[in-house]
Amino acid sequence: MGMSTSFNSNGESIDVGITPKNHYSPAIVSFRTFTDSVQLHLTDEQIAEAAYVFNQYLDGIRYPETPDQQQILNAEINQAIEEGIA
C-alpha cells in the first residue's frame, strides 16, 4: 500500500519532535504547525538516514551573512607569506 502526502507550512513556525519507540510502537517523528500535523512512524535506522540527508543538505547551504572561516584563514596566511617575502 502506498501513500503520498504534502505538508506546506506556508511560512508558519514548525514544531518538530520525536516520541521514542516503546514496546507497542516504533519512534514517531512529528511535524506540527498551528493548523496541521504529520506523524511518521519510523525505525531508528530510518530516522538516522533522514538525519543524514538533512545534515547533508544543511552542510551545502551557504549563509551570506556568515563569513567563510576557511577563506578568511587562507587570506591571512597568504598576506603573511607576502609580507614575509617582501
SVG drawing of the C-alpha trace seen along z (x, -y; Angstrom):
<svg xmlns="http://www.w3.org/2000/svg" viewBox="-6 -44 67 48">
<polyline fill="none" stroke="black" stroke-width="0.4" points="0.0,0.0 1.4,-3.4 0.6,-6.8 1.8,-10.3 1.1,-13.5 2.2,-17.1 3.0,-19.3 3.3,-23.1 3.9,-25.2 3.2,-28.5 5.9,-30.2 4.4,-29.2 6.7,-28.1 7.2,-24.3 7.4,-22.3 9.4,-19.0 9.5,-16.3 10.3,-12.6 8.4,-10.3 10.7,-7.4 9.8,-3.9 8.1,-1.7 7.0,1.9 4.0,1.3 5.1,-1.3 8.3,-2.5 9.5,-6.0 7.2,-8.7 8.6,-11.8 6.1,-14.7 6.0,-17.9 3.4,-20.3 2.2,-23.8 -0.7,-25.7 -3.2,-24.1 -1.6,-20.8 0.3,-17.8 2.2,-15.0 3.4,-11.9 5.9,-9.4 6.3,-6.0 9.9,-5.2 12.6,-2.8 15.8,-4.1 17.7,-3.3 15.2,-5.3 15.5,-8.3 19.3,-8.1 19.0,-8.0 16.7,-11.1 19.0,-12.9 22.0,-12.2 20.1,-13.6 19.0,-16.7 22.6,-17.3 24.0,-16.9 21.5,-19.5 22.4,-21.9 26.1,-21.5 25.6,-22.6 23.8,-25.8 26.0,-28.9 24.9,-31.6 25.8,-35.0 25.9,-36.8 28.4,-34.3 31.9,-34.7 33.7,-31.6 36.2,-30.9 38.5,-28.9 38.6,-31.7 39.5,-34.2 42.3,-32.0 43.6,-31.4 43.7,-35.2 45.5,-35.8 48.1,-33.1 48.6,-34.5 49.1,-38.0 51.6,-36.8 53.5,-34.9 53.6,-38.0 54.8,-40.2 57.5,-37.7 58.8,-37.6 58.8,-41.4"/>
</svg>
